[in-house]
Amino acid sequence: MSLVAGSYERFIWGYRLKSSKSSGDLNLIPLFSFPSHLSTIKAVAVHGTAAASGGNDDTIKIYDLSSSTEIGSFHLASSVTALSFFSPPSLSSFPRNLLAGDADGSLSIYDADPFVHLKTIKIHKKRVNSLAIHPSGKLALSVGHDECFAMINLVRGRRSFFCKLGKDASIVQFYPSGDKFFMIIDDKINVHESEDARIDFEMSNGKKVLCAAPGANGILFTGGEDRTITAWDTSCGKVVHSIQEAHAARVKGIVVLNRKKDESGEDNPHIITSASSDGVIRIWDFRMINSDNPTPLAETNTKSRITCLAGSSSIKSMNLPRVHSEVGRKRRGREPN
């Protein structure tokens, strides 16, 4: 399992989550940390061994987590504000495409084998806040600072639906099954049916939600300005568990990691990772959320202002293709923390 975090100070942080053979305890093992961008990192994405980061320097950087190297970059016309990988089930350890949203409201589509730019589509009038790719890979959703919601036909490479929300939505994301998606506007979490966008539930967090991640069995984890990690049951729209004061500062990122069966054949728990704006990354066992005083399984302090977090349950060693672009093929070895 791997994690990547971006920071206001333009540093990228990579970690591997590893369990001790003797005690079974989880540890965050540093993979790399270096100033990968010229300004603030706004978005990160991870799938298998591939990772990407985008920043205010109008650049996307691509990384190979299995070798802890930077393998290339792309330049956009404006700041990168959203990133999302797509991979079909047959390529669980390797992405097929990368989508990037920017401050001009455009969506750029890249092939990941090799990494090459395919097309750029104008979606919004202002910045793209969030992107979501359906598990089929045939369509994507986006929300923008223009207070609009859009649907993109990825087969034809064009926007197929567009409507005014009237409010600035910050997050949109599909559930792993693809039959539902959720949208976050300030402190409200709306759960929609994918078929007709009908709202199933509207849940109120009380304070602004800054990050969210779907878990198993219809559970949705959120974090934000209340410094709490909340688990919502989206089948009834109610809170089932929460970790009060999970961090000392705003929660800026949540990732749900699924530990597959180990060599002994035993099921390992689902793991929740959270990151806060004061630079702390913590690992939780979601079964402990209901306890009176849950404690993190592991944590680390990057001592930077974290802006985004992404992760992957798989980090199998593979040779990633280089980036084919006019920028060149820049390679960066591991640098000390």
C-alpha positions in Angstrom: 0.0 0.0 0.0 1.3 3.4 -0.9 0.5 7.1 -0.2 1.4 10.4 -1.9 0.9 13.8 -0.4 1.4 17.3 -1.9 2.1 20.4 0.1 1.8 24.2 0.0 5.6 24.3 0.1 5.7 22.5 -3.3 7.1 19.2 -1.7 5.8 15.8 -2.8 5.9 13.1 -0.1 5.7 9.3 -0.9 5.2 6.6 1.7 4.8 2.8 1.7 2.6 1.3 4.4 4.2 -1.9 5.6 3.4 -4.3 8.5 6.1 -5.7 10.7 6.5 -9.5 10.3 7.2 -10.0 14.0 4.5 -7.8 15.6 2.1 -7.1 12.8 2.3 -3.3 13.5 1.9 -0.9 10.6 4.7 1.5 9.7 4.9 4.4 7.2 8.1 3.9 5.3 9.4 7.0 3.4 9.9 6.5 -0.3 10.8 10.0 -1.3 10.4 13.7 -0.5 11.6 16.6 -2.6 10.4 19.9 -4.1 8.9 18.5 -7.3 7.1 21.7 -8.4 7.9 25.4 -8.6 4.9 26.4 -6.5 2.0 24.9 -4.5 0.9 21.4 -5.3 -2.9 21.4 -5.8 -3.7 17.8 -6.7 -2.3 14.3 -6.5 -3.5 10.9 -7.9 -2.2 7.3 -7.4 -3.0 4.1 -9.1 -0.9 1.0 -8.5 2.7 2.0 -9.2 1.9 5.2 -10.9 1.4 8.6 -9.3 0.9 12.1 -10.6 0.9 15.6 -9.1 -0.2 18.9 -10.4 0.5 22.4 -9.2 0.2 26.2 -9.7 3.3 26.0 -11.9 1.0 24.6 -14.7 2.8 21.3 -14.6 1.9 17.6 -14.1 4.6 15.4 -12.8 4.6 11.6 -13.3 6.2 9.2 -10.8 7.0 5.5 -10.6 6.4 4.5 -7.0 8.1 1.0 -7.3 11.4 2.7 -8.0 10.8 6.1 -6.3 11.5 8.1 -9.4 10.1 10.9 -11.4 9.7 9.7 -15.0 8.4 12.8 -16.8 6.1 15.9 -16.9 3.5 17.7 -18.9 2.9 21.4 -19.2 -0.6 22.9 -19.3 -1.9 26.4 -20.1 -2.9 27.1 -16.5 -2.7 25.7 -13.0 -3.6 22.0 -12.5 -6.5 21.7 -10.1 -7.7 18.1 -10.3 -6.2 14.7 -11.3 -7.8 11.3 -11.7 -6.4 7.9 -13.0 -8.5 5.3 -14.7 -7.8 1.6 -15.0 -10.0 -1.3 -16.1 -10.2 -4.3 -13.7 -7.8 -6.3 -15.8 -5.1 -3.7 -15.1 -5.5 -3.3 -11.4 -1.8 -2.4 -10.8 -1.4 -0.1 -13.8 -3.5 2.9 -15.0 -4.9 3.2 -18.5 -5.6 6.9 -18.6 -5.0 10.1 -16.7 -7.5 13.0 -16.6 -6.4 16.5 -15.5 -8.6 19.6 -14.8 -7.1 23.1 -14.8 -7.8 26.6 -13.7 -9.2 27.6 -17.2 -12.0 25.0 -16.9 -10.4 22.6 -19.4 -10.1 18.8 -19.2 -6.9 17.2 -20.6 -7.0 13.4 -21.4 -3.7 11.4 -21.4 -2.9 7.8 -22.4 -0.8 6.1 -19.8 0.8 3.4 -22.0 2.9 5.3 -23.0 2.1 8.6 -21.2 1.0 10.9 -24.0 -1.5 13.7 -24.4 -4.6 12.7 -26.4 -7.1 15.6 -26.2 -8.1 18.8 -24.3 -11.8 19.7 -23.9 -13.3 23.0 -22.6 -15.7 22.0 -19.9 -16.2 24.9 -17.5 -16.0 28.7 -17.7 -13.8 28.8 -14.5 -11.5 26.3 -12.7 -12.3 22.6 -12.5 -12.7 21.8 -8.8 -13.0 18.0 -9.0 -13.1 15.1 -11.5 -14.6 11.6 -11.3 -14.3 8.7 -13.8 -17.0 6.0 -14.0 -15.6 2.5 -13.4 -16.6 1.7 -17.1 -14.2 4.4 -18.3 -16.8 5.7 -20.7 -17.8 8.9 -18.9 -16.6 11.3 -16.3 -18.2 13.9 -14.1 -16.8 17.3 -13.1 -17.7 20.3 -11.0 -16.3 23.8 -11.4 -15.9 27.1 -9.8 -18.5 28.4 -12.2 -21.1 26.6 -10.0 -21.8 24.1 -12.7 -21.9 20.3 -13.1 -20.8 18.5 -16.3 -20.8 15.1 -17.8 -18.1 14.1 -20.3 -18.4 11.4 -22.9 -14.9 9.9 -22.9 -15.6 7.6 -25.8 -16.3 10.6 -28.1 -14.2 13.0 -26.2 -16.8 15.8 -25.7 -19.0 17.3 -23.0 -22.4 15.6 -23.2 -24.3 17.3 -20.3 -24.0 20.6 -18.4 -26.2 22.3 -15.8 -26.1 25.1 -13.3 -25.9 24.1 -9.6 -26.2 27.6 -8.2 -23.5 26.7 -5.6 -19.8 26.0 -5.8 -19.3 22.2 -5.4 -15.9 21.2 -4.3 -15.9 17.3 -4.7 -17.6 14.8 -7.0 -16.8 11.1 -7.0 -18.3 7.8 -8.0 -18.7 4.9 -5.7 -16.6 1.8 -6.7 -19.7 0.1 -8.1 -20.5 3.1 -10.3 -24.2 3.0 -9.5 -24.0 6.1 -7.3 -21.9 9.2 -7.0 -21.7 11.8 -4.3 -21.2 15.6 -4.5 -20.1 17.9 -1.8 -21.1 21.6 -1.5 -19.8 23.3 1.6 -21.0 21.2 4.6 -23.6 19.3 2.5 -23.0 15.8 1.1 -25.5 14.7 -1.6 -25.7 11.1 -2.7 -27.0 10.7 -6.3 -28.1 7.8 -8.5 -25.8 7.5 -11.5 -28.6 6.6 -13.9 -30.6 9.8 -13.6 -28.7 11.9 -11.0 -31.6 11.7 -8.6 -30.7 12.6 -5.0 -31.1 9.7 -2.6 -29.9 11.6 0.5 -28.6 15.0 1.6 -26.4 14.8 4.7 -25.3 17.8 6.7 -21.9 17.8 8.4 -22.3 21.1 10.2 -18.9 22.4 9.1 -17.3 22.5 5.7 -16.2 19.2 4.2 -12.8 19.3 2.6 -12.2 15.7 1.6 -14.1 12.4 1.2 -13.6 8.8 0.3 -16.0 5.9 -0.2 -15.5 2.7 1.8 -17.1 -0.7 1.8 -20.8 -1.5 2.2 -22.0 2.0 1.4 -19.9 3.8 4.0 -18.6 7.2 3.1 -15.8 8.8 5.1 -15.4 12.6 5.3 -13.1 15.1 6.9 -12.9 18.9 7.0 -12.8 22.0 9.1 -14.2 20.2 12.2 -11.0 18.1 12.4 -13.2 15.0 12.6 -13.3 11.9 10.5 -17.0 10.9 10.0 -18.4 7.7 8.6 -21.7 8.0 6.9 -24.1 5.2 6.0 -25.3 6.3 2.6 -28.1 3.8 2.6 -29.9 5.8 5.3 -28.1 9.1 5.3 -27.0 8.9 8.9 -23.7 9.0 10.8 -22.6 5.6 12.0 -19.2 6.4 13.6 -16.8 9.3 14.0 -13.3 10.1 15.3 -13.6 13.4 17.1 -10.5 15.6 17.1 -8.8 13.1 14.7 -6.3 15.9 14.0 -5.2 19.2 15.5 -5.9 21.0 12.3 -8.2 20.8 9.3 -8.4 17.4 7.6 -7.3 17.9 4.0 -7.2 14.3 2.7 -8.8 10.9 3.3 -7.9 7.6 1.6 -9.4 4.2 2.1 -6.9 1.4 1.6 -8.1 -2.2 1.2 -5.6 -4.8 2.5 -6.0 -8.0 0.5 -5.6 -11.5 2.0 -2.1 -12.1 3.2 -0.1 -15.3 2.8 -1.7 -16.9 5.8 -5.1 -16.5 4.1 -6.5 -14.2 6.8 -8.4 -11.1 6.0 -6.7 -7.9 7.0 -8.8 -4.8 7.9 -9.7 -1.8 5.8 -7.3 1.0 6.6 -8.2 4.7 6.6 -5.5 7.3 6.0 -6.0 10.9 6.9 -3.8 14.0 6.5 -4.2 17.5 8.0 -3.1 20.9 7.1 -0.4 20.9 9.8 1.5 18.1 8.0 0.4 15.1 10.0 -0.6 11.8 8.3 -2.3 9.2 10.4 -3.4 5.6 9.8 -6.6 4.2 11.3 -8.3 0.9 11.6 -12.0 1.7 10.8 -13.1 -1.0 13.3 -11.7 1.1 16.1 -13.7 4.2 15.2 -16.5 3.1 17.5 -14.2 2.9 20.5 -14.1 5.6 23.2 -10.6 6.8 22.4 -9.4 5.5 19.1 -5.6 5.8 18.5 -3.9 5.8 15.1 -2.0 2.6 14.0 0.8 4.8 12.7 1.6 8.4 12.0 4.2 10.7 10.6 4.7 14.4 10.5 5.9 16.0 7.2 6.2 19.4 8.9 4.6 21.0 5.9 1.2 22.3 5.0 -0.4 19.4 3.3 -2.9 20.3 0.5 -3.9 16.9 -0.9 -3.5 13.1 -0.4 -3.9 10.0 -2.6 -3.2 6.3 -2.1 -3.3 2.9 -3.6 -3.7 -0.6 -2.1 -1.2 -2.1 -4.6 2.4 -1.2 -5.3 3.6 -4.2 -7.3 6.9 -3.6 -9.1 6.4 -2.8 -12.8 8.2 -0.9 -15.5 6.2 2.2 -16.2 6.4 3.7 -19.7 8.2 7.1 -20.1 6.4 10.3 -20.8 6.2 11.1 -24.5 6.2 14.9 -24.8 8.2 17.8 -25.9 9.1 18.4 -22.3 11.6 15.6 -22.3 12.2 12.6 -20.0 13.4 13.9 -16.7 14.4 11.3 -14.2 14.9 12.0 -10.5 16.4 9.6 -8.1 15.4 9.2 -4.5 16.4 12.2 -2.4 16.9 12.2 1.4 14.1 13.5 3.7 
